[in-house]
């Protein structure tokens, strides 16, 4: 095995001086002197080029560095207290940047936040549990559950949610200022019928007394709805609505956007506004295309999603450099004339 000598900068400069002195003292070629000293010619010319100093291997220009003005946009969105917490997450910030024609991965946003000390680390918990097969179509299975806000008599406050399992779309929400009873379940079903013109085939729910009532069973039997009760102590089987409840708490119920508890008349309106944001703006992290729940349920994508997918395809086929150049061209074309406006209508491009 060949052994290599590692010289310091001082030793390199000393060797260079010795070589020059030997060339002046002896009437020999440079190759002969280097051979006698055991120094390869390529090494000698490398030392001479850098004058005996160690050359840094770090690139002088980072080609994929995020521009400072984009980092400033990311920090401003992160520190905006008027936004939902999901909008201030790396995925939410990437969605916000799309409205300005800037297509950036959530991982890149996270690295920017990490450099500014604004990132947070989430701990994942892995549990083993039995789970039902996921629905294959919209409105095949709807999961319902409630979020208890206060549990003090005479007034119990809760938010009753219904989530489609296939798309993750919030199909109905109900603010309840009393203990949830059988009539609240019926009202939630009627809200789904009023909004979509039909009822789900299967309703998955826990074993609460209101869910086990004869009124609920008779209503579902009359409308051809199958009741699917989860096992006791396994809320993981009702994971779509449990996941939404956690997001709802983190995003709205524990923030200043929810307001105080003096008046309850505007709570239903606040919830309706939030589920509209959740369905049409907030991307689903479990979807491989990062579509919104409304895009998944309808099977068509928005203009911004199409542009983002186009950048992704360019990156996959031609590489990161070409994708970055394509994105910068889009930014220049739109920023020079007018800011990019999110189109609320869905296009005809089907990605399912």
N, C-alpha and C positions, 0 to 999 in steps of 0.2 A: 504494500500500500504506500503510495507516494505521500511524503510528509511535506507540508508547506510551512514556510517561515512567515510569521506575521510581524511586520515592522511598524513601529510608531512613526508619527510625522517627523520627529527629530531624527530618527535613524534613517528615514528615506532621504531627508535633506543632506545628512552626512554622507550617505552613499553617493548621491549625485555630485557632491563636492569632490569626493575621492576619485570618481570616474573622470571628472574634468582635469584633476591634477595629474592622473596617470596618463591621460591623452597628451598633456603638455610635456611630461617628463620622458615618455617612451615614444618612439617612432613606430607605433603599431596602430592597426585599425580599431575602430570602436567595437566591432564584433569580437576581436581577439581579447580585448580588455574585459568585455562583459562576460565572455566565456571563462576567463581566468577567475573572475569574481563570483561566478555562479549566478548571474542575473540574466534572465531572458530578455531579448530585445523588446518584446511587447511590453514587459513590465517596466523596462527603462523608459520607453516613450510615454507610457501612462503616467509614470512619476513625473517626467519632465513636463507633460502637458498641464498637470495640476500643481507643479512646483513643489512636489513632495507632500502636499496636503491631502488628507482623506476626503474624497468627494462624496457628498451625500447622495444616497440612492433614492431619496424621496423625490417624487415628480415636482417639477417647478410649477407646473400648471395643472390643477385638478379639473379635468374636462367636464366632469359631471357634478361639480359643486353647485349647490343651490344658490341662485343670485340673492344678494342682500335684500332687495326690495320684496322678493317672495318670502324670505324669512321674516321680514317685518310684518307682512300680511298675516303669516301664520301666528306670530306672537300676539298681534292685535286681536285675532279671533279667539285665541286661547284665553286671553285676559278679559274678554267681554262678558261681564256678569249678566247681561240681559238675554243671553242665549241659553238654550237647554244644554245640559251637561253632555249629551250625545253630540250636539253640534260642535262642542269644544274638544271632543276626542279626536285622535288622528284620523279616523274614518270620516267623522263629521267635518273636520277642517278640509280634508281632501274634497268632500262634496261641495263645500263652500267655494273652494278655489275653482272648481269646474265652472261655476257661474261666471267667472271672470276669464274663462278660456285657458286656465292653467291646469293641466292634467298631471297629477302627482300621486304616487302611491302612498297609502297610509304609513308604510314603513319608512319612507323618506320624510314624511311629516314628523314621525316619531323621533327620528334622528335629529331633526332640527330642534324639536322640543327638548330633547336630551341635552343638546349642547347649551341650551339656554336654562337648563335646570327646571323645566316646566313639565317633565314627564312623570308618570306614576307607574309603578310596577304592580301588576295584578297577579295574584296567586291562584293557580288553577287547582281545583280539587277533582280528583278522579274517583268516581264511585261506580260500583257494579249494581245494576238494577234491571229488572224486566221492563220492557217497553213495548207498546203496541206498534205494529207496522205503520209507517207513515202513509198518510193519504196520498193518492195519486192525482186527484183533481180538486179544484177549488170547490168549497162548500160540501165536500164529502164528509169531513169530520170537523166539528167545531168544539173547542175546549172552553169551558166556562169556569170561573172561580172569582172570588172577591178578595179585595185588599182591605183589611180592617184598619181604619184610621184611629178611632177611639173606641174603647170598650167600657164606657161608663154610663150607667143608667142615669136619667131616663132616655138618653139619646145615644145611639150607637151609629157612628158614621162609617160608611164603607163605599168602595168603588167596585161595581160589578162589571166584569169584563168578559167578552167573548172573542176568541182568537181562532182564525182558520188555521188548521194544522198544515195544510199543503203550502200556503204562501206566507203564513205568519201575519196576515193582514188582520187588523182589528175591525171586526164586523159590527160590533155594538159595544157601547159603554153606558153605564147607568150610575149616577150618584144617588146613594141611598142614605137618608138621614134617620134610619131606624134599623133594627135588627132585620137582616134579610129573611124574607118569608117566601112561601110558594108563589105568591102573586108577582113578586119581583122576577122570579125565573120566567114566568109567562110573559111579563112585560118585556124582558130582554129578548125573548124569542120573537115577539111581535115587532120589536125594533129592527131585527134582522130581516123579517118579512117585508117591512115597509121600505127598507133601504135597498134590498136586492130583489124583491119580488118573489122570493122563495125561501124555504127553510132548509137547513142542513139535513143530510141523511142520518148522521150519527152525532149525538151530543155526548161528550165525555165530561164527567164531573165527579166530585168527591162524594163522600157519604154523609154530607150535612143533612140535618132534619128537613130543611126546606127542599132539598133535592129529592129526598125519599118520599115526599108527600104524594097522596093519591091524586091531587089536582095536577101536579106535574106529570105523573104517569098517564093520567087520562088525556091530557093535552097532547102529549107526544104520541099516544096511541091513535088519537083522532087525526093527527096530521102525518102519520106514517114516519115518525122519528124514532130511531133506535137509541135507547139510553144505555150508555156504557160507563159503569161505575168502576173507579179505580180501586185497587186493594188498599186497605187501611194502612196508614203509615208509609205510603209510597207516593208522595206528591210528584216524584220524577216521572211517573206514568202520564201525568198531565203537564208535561214539560212546556208545551207552547205557551199556555197562559201563565204558568209560573215564571217563565222567562220574561214575559211581557210585564208581569207585576213588578219584577225587580227593576226593569228598565223604567217603568212608570214612577216608581218611588225615587229612583236616582235622578230621573230627568225632571220631574215636576213636583211630586208631593212633598219633598223635603226642601224645596227651593223657595225663594221669595216670589216666584211667578205664581205659586198656588195661592198666596195671600193669607189673610188671617181667618179666624173662625167666627167672626162676628155675623157675617151674612153668608147664607148658603145658596142664594138665588142664582149667582153667576158661576157656581162650580161646574154645573153641567155644560155650560158654554165653554169654559176653559178646557174641560175634558174633550169636547168635540173638536176644538181647535188643535189640541195636542194629537189626537188620533189622525187628524188630517195631515199633520206634519209627519207623523210616524208612518203613515201609509204611502205618502207620495214623495217625501224628501229623504227620510232616514233610510240608508241602505242596510240591507240584511247582511251581516258579516258571515252567515253560514252559506250564502249563495255564492257559487264560484264566479259569477259574473258581477257580483256586488250590485244587484238590482234592488229596487225598492219593493216592498210587499205588493203594491199596486201593479207594478210591472210584471211580477211573477204571476199574480192572479189573472191578469188580462192577457199575458203571453206576448205583449208588445213592449218595446223599449222607447224611452224618451230620446230627444235629440242629444242631450249631454251624454247619456250612456252610449249612444252610437259613436260619438266622437271619442270617448274614452276607449271603447273597444277597438276603434280604428288605430289609435296610438298603440294599443297593446299588440295588435296584429303586426304593425310595422316593426315594433321592437322584436317580436318573435321571429320575423322573416328576415329583416335587414340589420338588426342589432340596435343597441342602446343609442349609439351616436345618431343614426338616422331618425330614430323615434324622437330624440330630443330636438333635432333640427326641425322636424315636422311640427312639434308642439310650439316651438319658438316662432315658426312662421304663422301659425294660427293666432298666437298671442299678438304678434305685430299687426296682422290684418284686422283684428277686432279692436285692439286697444287704440289704434290710431284714429278710428272713426267713431266708434260707440262701444260702450261696455256690453258684454254678452248677456242677453236677457234669457232667462230660463223659459222655455216654451212649455206651457202647461199641457198642451195636447200631445197625445201619444202618436208616434209614427207608425208606419205599416211594416217596419222591419221586425220580423218575428225571430226570436233567438232560441226558442224552446225546441 
